Amino acid sequence: MPLANDAVIWITKSTGVTIENYNDKYAIKSVRKYLKGQDEVLTYDWIYIEEYDKEKKKRVMSEKPRPASIYLGEKDQAIKALVSMLRSLGGTPELEGQDVPF
């Protein structure tokens, strides 16, 4: 899915996050914005993760980078996780007890 500026929650002028849905599983992904010539480019932050190598019997860095993301689960799990995060910061969900509009 291509990134769209209106789907990103911008934290600073050039860093933000987006929530993605893939096969009814949700994740928060880290996003960056930069200029390439005169064009504004949006891209995910890419990371190398550790994987367990069965032959070497130890953890090694992956060969391919992946978008930096935090798995939230299915829709109900994702909502609970995000509400819990909001509460840990002292916030209160405006839609508490209401049907979520998305």
C-alpha angles and dihedrals in degrees: 000000000000116000118251122200092227091056093058125088101215115218095178132359091279108021130065147136136244133194114232130195118208118170090341091305117118131212138172112234129195115237134194131196124205140158121253104189103310094335125097111226126198120201140162121252106252124213140179112232130203117254131187113250108209093197095050091036092222142086117274135177115268117252095226127053120235132198112272104251145156116219113228101177129226120346098274091046091047092051092049091048093049093046089050090051091049091051092048086061092050096257129133124217111243092211097049110153093008129106109267110245096225 
